Amino acid sequence: MTKIFDDPTGFADAAIDGLVAAHRNRLERVDGGVVRASEMKQNQVAVVIGGGSGHYPAFAGLVGPGLAAGSACGNLFASPSAGQIYRVAKAASTGGGVLLSYGNYAGDVLHFGQAAERLAVDGIETRTVVVTDDIASAPPERKHERRGIAGDLTVFKIAGAASEEGADLDETVRLAQKANERTRSLGVAFDGCTLPGADAPLFHVPEQGMSLGLGIHGEPGISEHQLPTSRELAELLVTRLLADRPAESGNRVVPLVNGLGTVKYEELFVLFGHVERLLSAAGLQVVEPECGELVTSLDMSGASLTLFWVDEELERLWSAPADTPAFRRGNLTTAERRNFTVDDTEESAHEVATGASAQLGQQAAGLLETTREIIVRHEAELGDLDAIAGDGDHGIGMRRGIEAAVGAAKAAAGNRSVRDVLAAAGEAWSEKAGGTSGALWGAGITAIGVSLGNREQYSAPDLAHAVESFGAAVITLGKTDLGDKTMVDALLPYAQAIREGIDAGNPVDQVLEDAAGNAVAAAAATANLRPKKGRARPLSEKSLGHQDPGAYSFALIVAGLATQHASSTLA
């Protein structure tokens, strides 16, 4: 259990601040994460990595010469927001383009994708390499769906070394992709991890048991086993990884034995000894191995094995010098400290709001406050539901998002249009919540504001269009549809009922109540579905019999809003 903290909600930021203080000659704190403090060459490719906090050394501990130029740091087990990634990449960029690299998780894909679009608008060429090394999360024929776990390090290291050597963006991307194609990982857990402030782990493994195929965000494994001996564990991991060996991989391999949080180094060394003997017996030559904590999961008890198959160019880059807080190799010439400038660009002017739009903006801020009350009331329940086949952070993530959205909306409401109020709320939700739900709710709320605009008057059909705009934004960004076991399964029936009720001329109060009933029923029906998206997908069997957390939280919100609704200018 995590014991050293003050406010659990500020744990991630406090940890990053302390890391920078401890490594002030290596790191510079920027809004959204960290960048390397030492000077980079002009037009050098900036390799920007990132993900949720709780995985140290990943991700901030891997920033420095020979590795990453910067790291966007999300909250615990939550992807950084698009704004965080954008600001870190801007600070790291020196004119040679940006390579974004991260593990293959839905929230990271959404936020890094949005950040890449923003960087492109600024004229910064940006490319992406997603890490997909976890063989437990999808079969070989769907390896593009696999998660990124400890294999993050091999991809980041190859990209960073290539950048340090002067490779251009195309070449850096090629080498990072090659490293990913040649990296395979598999992990086990002996017990779950506990979020700061929580009184129990996200999951438990039975006494004298082991969970195979764990996720680094606290997701439980895909199968349960009796606790093996160290020799048996090494045989299990090596055998399964060799069976997934890349084509034309050669016989030179880098093994990485990784501790997940509480397994002691001596135990890892025992495991590595067996791994090394098994690989040698298979006729393989071990090259530049690593054994220690490389990508962790707070205090999880577990370990993973990564096999990185190298050829001459990959071996050279893997062996190249690096100097970061957590990964150091060889010797690098000390560079001067970079001069960092703060972008003082003032906020753009806002349009003059009509009386109707300003009033609706105030009502929108009030509805967000009601939403906050609903989320706070159900925060623990949402977290418990999410922990069944996910990482258990849905409740806390939704709370972070709505708290930020309410603050932004209240600050903007008054003389600002409903479009401006909801734009501020949507941006704040996405920024503070991170994760998949943060991106989707942020985009959806912003879309409602765009739909409502800044008009002289509003009527009931505007409500239906606003809800449909929310749905379109969520579906477009999340690339989801009915039956995927996501928020969309409750959202679309809700939007359809709103449209049908409004078109029939029914009172808005009745329309909202009927539509909320549809959403609640549709969310309950997701218990019969297997997830096709997100972190729950590899654990689809465990998800059966339980509602999707995103669909359930959406239903709770719209049902609560319908109950609280009295009147509005849309009525």
C-alpha positions as CSV (number, residue, x, y, z in Angstrom):
1,M,0.0,0.0,0.0
2,T,1.2,3.5,-0.8
3,K,1.8,5.3,2.5
4,I,3.8,8.4,1.8
5,F,1.4,11.1,0.5
6,D,-0.6,14.1,1.5
7,D,-3.6,14.7,-0.7
8,P,-4.1,11.5,-2.9
9,T,-5.3,13.7,-5.8
10,G,-2.0,15.6,-5.8
11,F,0.2,12.5,-5.5
12,A,1.3,12.4,-9.2
13,D,2.3,16.1,-9.4
14,A,4.1,15.9,-6.0
15,A,6.1,12.9,-7.2
16,I,7.1,14.7,-10.5
17,D,8.1,17.8,-8.6
18,G,10.3,15.8,-6.2
19,L,11.8,13.9,-9.1
20,V,12.8,17.1,-10.8
21,A,14.2,18.5,-7.5
22,A,16.3,15.4,-7.1
23,H,17.6,15.5,-10.7
24,R,17.7,19.2,-11.3
25,N,20.7,18.9,-13.6
26,R,18.9,16.4,-15.8
27,L,15.3,17.6,-15.9
28,E,13.3,20.7,-16.3
29,R,9.7,20.9,-15.1
30,V,7.3,22.2,-17.7
31,D,3.5,22.5,-17.7
32,G,2.4,18.9,-18.5
33,G,5.5,17.0,-17.6
34,V,9.3,17.2,-17.9
35,V,11.9,17.9,-20.6
36,R,15.7,17.3,-20.6
37,A,17.6,20.1,-19.1
38,S,20.6,19.8,-21.3
39,E,21.0,21.5,-24.7
40,M,19.9,19.6,-27.8
41,K,21.3,20.1,-31.3
42,Q,19.4,22.4,-33.5
43,N,17.0,20.5,-35.7
44,Q,17.4,17.3,-33.6
45,V,14.3,15.1,-33.6
46,A,12.5,15.5,-30.2
47,V,11.4,12.0,-29.0
48,V,8.5,12.7,-26.7
49,I,7.1,9.9,-24.6
50,G,4.5,9.7,-21.9
51,G,1.7,8.0,-20.1
52,G,0.1,7.8,-16.7
53,S,2.1,8.3,-13.5
54,G,2.7,5.3,-11.2
55,H,5.1,3.5,-13.5
56,Y,8.5,5.0,-12.6
57,P,11.1,4.8,-14.1
58,A,8.6,5.2,-17.0
59,F,8.1,7.8,-18.1
60,A,9.7,10.8,-16.6
61,G,12.7,8.8,-15.4
62,L,13.7,8.1,-19.1
63,V,14.2,11.7,-20.1
64,G,17.7,12.8,-21.0
65,P,20.5,12.6,-23.6
66,G,20.4,9.3,-25.6
67,L,16.8,8.7,-24.7
68,A,13.7,10.9,-24.6
69,A,13.6,14.7,-25.0
70,G,10.5,15.0,-22.9
71,S,7.8,13.1,-21.2
72,A,4.1,14.1,-20.8
73,C,3.0,12.9,-17.3
74,G,-0.7,12.0,-16.7
75,N,-2.3,11.4,-13.4
76,L,-2.1,8.0,-11.8
77,F,-2.7,5.3,-14.5
78,A,-4.4,8.0,-16.7
79,S,-3.1,9.2,-20.0
80,P,-1.8,12.8,-20.1
81,S,-4.2,15.2,-21.8
82,A,-3.7,16.5,-25.3
83,G,-2.8,19.9,-23.8
84,Q,-0.1,18.4,-21.6
85,I,1.4,16.5,-24.5
86,Y,1.3,19.5,-26.8
87,R,3.0,21.8,-24.3
88,V,5.8,19.2,-23.5
89,A,6.4,18.6,-27.2
90,K,6.5,22.4,-27.9
91,A,9.1,22.8,-25.1
92,A,11.2,19.9,-26.3
93,S,11.1,20.7,-30.0
94,T,14.2,22.2,-31.7
95,G,13.1,22.2,-35.3
96,G,13.7,18.7,-36.4
97,G,10.2,17.4,-35.8
98,V,8.6,15.4,-33.0
99,L,8.2,11.7,-32.6
100,L,5.5,10.8,-30.1
101,S,5.8,7.3,-28.6
102,Y,3.7,5.6,-26.0
103,G,1.9,2.4,-25.0
104,N,-1.1,1.3,-27.0
105,Y,-4.0,2.3,-24.6
106,A,-7.2,3.9,-25.8
107,G,-6.7,7.1,-23.7
108,D,-3.1,7.6,-24.8
109,V,-4.1,7.0,-28.5
110,L,-6.8,9.7,-28.2
111,H,-4.8,12.3,-26.4
112,F,-1.5,11.9,-28.3
113,G,-3.5,11.9,-31.6
114,Q,-5.1,15.2,-30.6
115,A,-1.8,16.7,-29.6
116,A,-0.2,15.6,-32.9
117,E,-3.0,17.5,-34.7
118,R,-2.3,20.7,-32.7
119,L,1.4,20.4,-33.3
120,A,0.8,20.1,-37.0
121,V,-1.3,23.2,-37.0
122,D,1.7,25.0,-35.5
123,G,3.9,23.7,-38.4
124,I,5.7,21.1,-36.3
125,E,6.1,17.8,-38.2
126,T,4.9,15.1,-35.9
127,R,4.9,11.3,-36.2
128,T,3.8,8.5,-33.9
129,V,5.1,5.1,-33.0
130,V,2.8,3.1,-30.6
131,V,4.3,0.3,-28.5
132,T,2.6,-3.1,-28.8
133,D,4.8,-5.6,-27.0
134,D,2.4,-7.5,-24.6
135,I,1.7,-10.9,-26.1
136,A,-1.0,-11.6,-23.5
137,S,-3.3,-8.9,-24.8
138,A,-3.9,-10.1,-28.3
139,P,-2.9,-13.0,-30.6
140,P,-0.2,-12.6,-33.2
141,E,-2.7,-12.0,-36.0
142,R,-4.0,-9.0,-34.1
143,K,-0.7,-7.8,-32.7
144,H,-1.5,-4.2,-33.6
145,E,-4.1,-4.4,-30.8
146,R,-1.5,-5.4,-28.1
147,R,-0.8,-3.2,-25.1
148,G,2.6,-1.6,-24.4
149,I,4.3,-2.7,-21.2
150,A,8.0,-3.0,-20.4
151,G,8.8,-3.1,-24.1
152,D,8.3,0.7,-24.0
153,L,11.9,1.0,-23.0
154,T,13.4,-0.7,-26.0
155,V,11.4,1.4,-28.5
156,F,12.1,4.6,-26.6
157,K,15.9,3.8,-26.3
158,I,16.3,3.0,-30.0
159,A,14.4,6.2,-31.0
160,G,16.4,8.4,-28.5
161,A,19.7,7.0,-29.6
162,A,18.9,7.5,-33.3
163,S,17.9,11.1,-32.6
164,E,21.1,11.7,-30.6
165,E,23.2,10.4,-33.5
166,G,21.5,12.9,-35.9
167,A,18.9,10.7,-37.6
168,D,16.2,12.7,-39.3
169,L,12.5,12.1,-38.4
170,D,11.8,9.5,-41.1
171,E,14.8,7.4,-40.0
172,T,14.0,7.8,-36.3
173,V,10.5,6.6,-37.0
174,R,11.8,3.6,-39.1
175,L,14.1,2.5,-36.3
176,A,11.5,2.9,-33.6
177,Q,9.0,0.9,-35.6
178,K,11.6,-1.8,-36.2
179,A,12.3,-2.0,-32.5
180,N,8.6,-2.4,-31.7
181,E,8.3,-5.2,-34.3
182,R,11.1,-7.0,-32.6
183,T,10.0,-6.7,-29.0
184,R,7.8,-9.2,-27.1
185,S,6.8,-9.1,-23.4
186,L,4.9,-11.2,-20.9
187,G,4.2,-10.5,-17.2
188,V,2.8,-12.1,-14.1
189,A,1.4,-10.7,-10.8
190,F,1.4,-12.2,-7.3
191,D,-0.9,-9.5,-6.0
192,G,-2.5,-6.2,-7.1
193,C,-1.5,-2.6,-6.5
194,T,-3.1,0.0,-4.3
195,L,-3.8,3.6,-5.4
196,P,-2.8,6.3,-2.9
197,G,-5.7,6.9,-0.5
198,A,-7.4,3.6,-1.3
199,D,-7.8,1.0,1.4
200,A,-7.5,-2.1,-0.8
201,P,-5.7,-3.2,-3.9
202,L,-7.3,-3.0,-7.3
203,F,-7.4,-6.8,-7.3
204,H,-6.1,-9.7,-5.3
205,V,-4.4,-12.9,-6.4
206,P,-5.3,-16.0,-4.4
207,E,-2.8,-17.1,-1.8
208,Q,-0.1,-19.2,-3.4
209,G,-1.3,-18.2,-6.8
210,M,-0.1,-16.2,-9.8
211,S,-2.0,-14.1,-12.4
212,L,-0.6,-14.4,-15.9
213,G,-0.7,-11.5,-18.4
214,L,-1.2,-8.6,-16.0
215,G,-1.5,-5.0,-17.2
216,I,0.7,-2.2,-15.9
217,H,-2.3,-0.1,-15.0
218,G,-3.5,-2.5,-12.3
219,E,-5.5,-4.6,-14.7
220,P,-5.6,-8.2,-13.5
221,G,-4.1,-11.0,-15.6
222,I,-5.9,-13.2,-18.2
223,S,-5.5,-16.5,-16.3
224,E,-4.8,-17.8,-12.8
225,H,-2.0,-20.3,-12.0
226,Q,-0.5,-22.0,-8.9
227,L,2.6,-20.2,-7.7
228,P,5.5,-21.7,-9.6
229,T,9.1,-22.0,-8.5
230,S,11.5,-19.4,-10.1
231,R,12.7,-22.1,-12.5
232,E,9.2,-22.9,-13.6
233,L,8.3,-19.2,-13.9
234,A,11.3,-18.6,-16.2
235,E,10.4,-21.6,-18.3
236,L,6.8,-20.4,-18.6
237,L,7.8,-16.9,-19.7
238,V,10.6,-17.9,-22.0
239,T,8.6,-20.7,-23.7
240,R,5.7,-18.4,-24.5
241,L,7.8,-15.6,-25.7
242,L,9.9,-17.8,-28.0
243,A,6.7,-19.2,-29.4
244,D,5.8,-15.6,-30.5
245,R,9.3,-14.9,-31.9
246,P,9.4,-12.4,-34.7
247,A,10.1,-13.6,-38.2
248,E,13.8,-13.3,-39.3
249,S,14.7,-12.4,-35.7
250,G,18.2,-13.9,-35.7
251,N,19.9,-15.3,-32.7
252,R,20.9,-12.2,-30.7
253,V,18.5,-11.2,-28.0
254,V,18.3,-8.6,-25.3
255,P,16.4,-9.9,-22.2
256,L,14.8,-7.4,-19.8
257,V,13.6,-8.8,-16.5
258,N,11.4,-6.2,-14.9
259,G,10.0,-5.8,-11.4
260,L,6.5,-4.4,-11.1
261,G,6.9,-2.6,-7.8
262,T,7.5,-4.8,-4.7
263,V,9.5,-7.8,-6.0
264,K,13.1,-7.4,-4.6
265,Y,16.1,-7.1,-6.9
266,E,17.5,-10.4,-5.4
267,E,14.4,-12.2,-6.6
268,L,14.7,-10.6,-10.1
269,F,18.3,-11.7,-10.2
270,V,17.3,-15.3,-9.4
271,L,14.7,-15.2,-12.2
272,F,17.2,-13.7,-14.6
273,G,19.7,-16.4,-14.0
274,H,17.2,-19.0,-15.1
275,V,16.1,-16.9,-18.1
276,E,19.7,-16.5,-19.2
277,R,20.4,-20.3,-19.1
278,L,17.2,-21.1,-21.0
279,L,18.0,-18.6,-23.7
280,S,21.5,-19.9,-24.1
281,A,20.2,-23.5,-24.2
282,A,18.0,-22.4,-27.0
283,G,21.1,-21.4,-29.0
284,L,20.6,-17.7,-28.5
285,Q,23.2,-15.1,-27.6
286,V,22.3,-12.7,-24.8
287,V,23.2,-9.1,-25.5
288,E,23.3,-6.1,-23.1
289,P,20.6,-7.4,-20.7
290,E,18.7,-5.3,-18.1
291,C,17.4,-6.6,-14.8
292,G,15.6,-4.3,-12.4
293,E,12.6,-1.9,-12.2
294,L,12.0,-0.6,-15.7
295,V,8.3,-0.1,-16.0
296,T,6.4,-0.5,-12.7
297,S,2.8,-0.4,-11.4
298,L,3.0,1.4,-8.1
299,D,3.3,-1.4,-5.4
300,M,2.2,-4.3,-7.5
301,S,3.9,-7.6,-6.7
302,G,4.9,-9.0,-10.0
303,A,7.5,-9.3,-12.8
304,S,7.7,-9.4,-16.6
305,L,10.1,-10.6,-19.2
306,T,10.8,-8.8,-22.4
307,L,12.8,-10.2,-25.3
308,F,14.2,-7.7,-27.8
309,W,15.6,-9.3,-30.9
310,V,18.5,-7.2,-32.3
311,D,20.4,-7.0,-35.5
312,E,23.6,-4.9,-36.0
313,E,22.0,-1.5,-36.2
314,L,19.6,-2.1,-33.3
315,E,22.3,-3.5,-31.1
316,R,24.5,-0.5,-31.8
317,L,21.7,1.9,-30.8
318,W,20.7,-0.2,-27.7
319,S,24.3,0.0,-26.5
320,A,24.7,3.7,-27.2
321,P,25.3,6.1,-24.3
322,A,22.3,7.5,-22.4
323,D,22.0,9.7,-19.3
324,T,18.6,9.9,-17.6
325,P,17.6,9.8,-13.9
326,A,16.8,6.0,-14.2
327,F,18.7,4.7,-17.2
328,R,22.4,5.5,-17.7
329,R,24.9,3.8,-20.0
330,G,28.3,4.8,-21.2
331,N,29.7,8.3,-21.2
332,L,28.2,11.4,-22.8
333,T,29.8,14.8,-23.0
334,T,28.1,17.2,-20.6
335,A,26.0,19.7,-22.6
336,E,25.1,23.2,-21.5
337,R,21.8,23.8,-19.9
338,R,19.0,24.9,-22.2
339,N,17.3,28.2,-21.9
340,F,13.6,27.8,-21.6
341,T,11.1,30.5,-22.4
342,V,7.5,30.7,-21.4
343,D,4.9,31.3,-24.0
344,D,3.1,34.4,-22.7
345,T,0.6,34.5,-25.6
346,E,-2.6,36.1,-24.2
347,E,-6.0,34.4,-24.5
348,S,-7.8,35.4,-27.7
349,A,-10.8,37.8,-27.4
350,H,-14.2,36.3,-27.0
351,E,-17.3,37.2,-28.9
352,V,-19.9,39.4,-27.3
353,A,-22.6,37.1,-25.9
354,T,-26.3,37.6,-26.7
355,G,-28.6,37.7,-23.6
356,A,-30.1,34.3,-24.4
357,S,-26.7,32.7,-24.9
358,A,-25.2,34.2,-21.7
359,Q,-28.2,33.0,-19.7
360,L,-27.9,29.6,-21.2
361,G,-24.2,29.6,-20.4
362,Q,-25.1,30.2,-16.7
363,Q,-27.6,27.4,-16.8
364,A,-24.9,25.1,-18.4
365,A,-22.6,25.9,-15.5
366,G,-25.4,25.0,-13.1
367,L,-26.0,21.6,-14.9
368,L,-22.3,20.9,-14.6
369,E,-22.5,21.5,-10.8
370,T,-25.3,19.0,-10.6
371,T,-23.2,16.6,-12.6
372,R,-20.4,17.0,-10.1
373,E,-22.7,16.1,-7.2
374,I,-23.8,12.9,-9.1
375,I,-20.2,11.9,-9.8
376,V,-18.9,12.6,-6.3
377,R,-21.8,10.5,-4.9
378,H,-20.9,7.5,-7.1
379,E,-17.1,7.9,-7.4
380,A,-16.2,4.8,-5.3
381,E,-18.9,2.7,-7.1
382,L,-17.5,3.7,-10.5
383,G,-14.0,2.9,-9.4
384,D,-15.0,-0.6,-8.1
385,L,-16.9,-1.3,-11.4
386,D,-13.9,-0.3,-13.5
387,A,-11.5,-2.4,-11.4
388,I,-13.3,-5.6,-12.5
389,A,-11.7,-5.6,-15.9
390,G,-9.8,-2.3,-16.0
391,D,-7.6,-0.2,-13.8
392,G,-10.1,1.1,-11.3
393,D,-9.6,4.8,-12.0
394,H,-12.9,5.7,-13.8
395,G,-14.4,7.2,-10.6
396,I,-11.5,9.4,-9.7
397,G,-10.9,10.3,-13.3
398,M,-14.5,11.5,-13.8
399,R,-14.3,13.4,-10.6
400,R,-11.0,15.2,-11.6
401,G,-12.6,16.0,-14.9
402,I,-15.9,17.4,-13.6
403,E,-14.2,19.4,-10.8
404,A,-12.1,21.1,-13.5
405,A,-15.0,21.6,-15.8
406,V,-17.1,23.2,-13.1
407,G,-14.3,25.6,-12.1
408,A,-13.8,26.6,-15.7
409,A,-17.5,27.1,-16.4
410,K,-18.1,29.2,-13.3
411,A,-15.2,31.4,-14.2
412,A,-16.5,31.9,-17.8
413,A,-20.2,32.1,-17.1
414,G,-21.9,35.5,-16.7
415,N,-21.2,37.6,-19.8
416,R,-19.8,34.8,-22.0
417,S,-21.8,32.8,-24.6
418,V,-22.8,29.2,-23.9
419,R,-20.3,28.3,-26.6
420,D,-17.4,29.9,-24.7
421,V,-18.6,28.5,-21.4
422,L,-18.7,25.0,-22.6
423,A,-15.5,25.3,-24.6
424,A,-13.7,26.3,-21.4
425,A,-15.4,23.4,-19.5
426,G,-14.6,20.8,-22.1
427,E,-11.0,21.8,-22.4
428,A,-10.6,21.8,-18.6
429,W,-12.3,18.3,-18.3
430,S,-9.9,16.8,-20.9
431,E,-6.9,18.5,-19.4
432,K,-7.4,17.4,-15.8
433,A,-9.1,14.0,-16.2
434,G,-6.8,12.5,-18.9
435,G,-7.6,9.0,-20.0
436,T,-10.2,7.9,-22.5
437,S,-13.2,9.3,-20.6
438,G,-11.5,12.7,-20.2
439,A,-10.9,13.0,-24.0
440,L,-14.5,11.9,-24.8
441,W,-16.3,14.0,-22.3
442,G,-14.1,17.0,-23.1
443,A,-14.8,16.7,-26.8
444,G,-18.5,16.1,-26.2
445,I,-19.1,19.1,-24.0
446,T,-17.2,21.3,-26.4
447,A,-19.4,20.0,-29.2
448,I,-22.5,20.9,-27.3
449,G,-21.3,24.5,-27.0
450,V,-20.5,24.7,-30.7
451,S,-24.0,23.4,-31.5
452,L,-25.7,26.0,-29.3
453,G,-23.4,28.8,-30.5
454,N,-24.3,32.4,-29.7
455,R,-27.9,32.9,-30.9
456,E,-30.6,35.4,-30.0
457,Q,-33.0,32.7,-28.9
458,Y,-33.2,28.9,-28.3
459,S,-36.0,26.4,-28.6
460,A,-36.5,22.7,-27.8
461,P,-35.1,21.3,-31.1
462,D,-31.8,22.9,-30.1
463,L,-31.6,20.4,-27.2
464,A,-31.9,17.4,-29.6
465,H,-29.2,18.8,-31.9
466,A,-26.9,19.5,-28.9
467,V,-27.2,15.9,-27.7
468,E,-26.6,14.6,-31.2
469,S,-23.6,16.8,-31.5
470,F,-22.2,15.3,-28.2
471,G,-22.8,11.8,-29.5
472,A,-21.1,12.6,-32.9
473,A,-18.0,14.0,-31.2
474,V,-17.7,11.0,-28.9
475,I,-18.2,8.4,-31.7
476,T,-15.8,10.2,-34.1
477,L,-13.0,10.6,-31.5
478,G,-13.5,7.2,-29.9
479,K,-14.1,5.3,-33.1
480,T,-16.8,3.3,-31.3
481,D,-20.3,2.1,-32.2
482,L,-23.2,0.3,-30.6
483,G,-22.2,-3.1,-29.2
484,D,-18.6,-2.2,-28.4
485,K,-19.5,-2.0,-24.6
486,T,-18.7,1.7,-24.2
487,M,-20.5,4.9,-23.2
488,V,-21.9,4.9,-26.7
489,D,-24.2,2.0,-25.8
490,A,-26.1,4.3,-23.4
491,L,-25.5,7.5,-25.3
492,L,-27.1,6.6,-28.7
493,P,-30.4,5.3,-27.2
494,Y,-30.5,8.5,-25.1
495,A,-30.0,10.7,-28.1
496,Q,-32.6,8.9,-30.1
497,A,-35.2,9.2,-27.4
498,I,-34.4,12.9,-27.1
499,R,-34.9,13.4,-30.8
500,E,-38.1,11.4,-30.9
501,G,-39.6,13.2,-27.9
502,I,-38.8,16.7,-29.2
503,D,-40.1,15.9,-32.6
504,A,-43.3,14.6,-31.1
505,G,-43.7,17.9,-29.2
506,N,-43.5,16.5,-25.8
507,P,-42.6,18.7,-22.8
508,V,-38.8,18.9,-22.2
509,D,-39.1,17.5,-18.7
510,Q,-40.9,14.4,-20.0
511,V,-38.4,14.0,-22.8
512,L,-35.5,14.1,-20.5
513,E,-37.1,11.6,-18.1
514,D,-38.0,9.2,-20.8
515,A,-34.6,9.4,-22.5
516,A,-32.8,8.9,-19.1
517,G,-34.8,5.7,-18.6
518,N,-33.6,4.5,-22.0
519,A,-30.0,5.3,-21.1
520,V,-30.3,3.4,-17.7
521,A,-31.8,0.4,-19.4
522,A,-29.2,0.4,-22.2
523,A,-26.3,0.7,-19.7
524,A,-27.7,-2.2,-17.7
525,A,-27.8,-4.3,-21.0
526,T,-24.1,-3.8,-21.5
527,A,-23.6,-6.4,-18.8
528,N,-24.3,-9.0,-21.5
529,L,-21.7,-7.6,-23.9
530,R,-18.0,-8.3,-24.3
531,P,-15.8,-5.2,-24.6
532,K,-14.3,-4.5,-28.0
533,K,-12.4,-1.4,-27.0
534,G,-10.1,-0.1,-24.2
535,R,-8.3,-1.8,-21.4
536,A,-11.1,-4.2,-20.6
537,R,-10.9,-5.9,-24.1
538,P,-8.2,-8.4,-23.1
539,L,-10.3,-9.3,-20.0
540,S,-13.6,-9.7,-21.8
541,E,-14.7,-12.8,-19.9
542,K,-14.3,-11.0,-16.5
543,S,-16.3,-8.1,-17.8
544,L,-19.3,-10.3,-18.6
545,G,-22.1,-9.8,-16.1
546,H,-21.1,-6.2,-15.2
547,Q,-22.1,-2.9,-16.8
548,D,-19.6,-0.9,-18.7
549,P,-18.3,1.9,-16.4
550,G,-18.5,4.5,-19.1
551,A,-22.1,3.6,-20.0
552,Y,-23.1,3.4,-16.4
553,S,-21.6,6.8,-15.5
554,F,-23.3,8.4,-18.5
555,A,-26.7,6.9,-17.4
556,L,-26.2,8.1,-13.8
557,I,-25.5,11.6,-15.0
558,V,-28.4,12.0,-17.5
559,A,-30.8,10.3,-14.9
560,G,-29.7,12.8,-12.3
561,L,-30.0,15.7,-14.6
562,A,-33.5,14.7,-15.6
563,T,-34.5,14.5,-11.9
564,Q,-33.0,17.9,-11.1
565,H,-34.3,19.6,-14.2
566,A,-37.0,22.2,-13.6
567,S,-36.9,24.6,-16.5
568,S,-34.6,26.2,-19.0
569,T,-34.7,28.4,-22.0
570,L,-34.9,25.3,-24.1
571,A,-38.2,24.4,-22.6
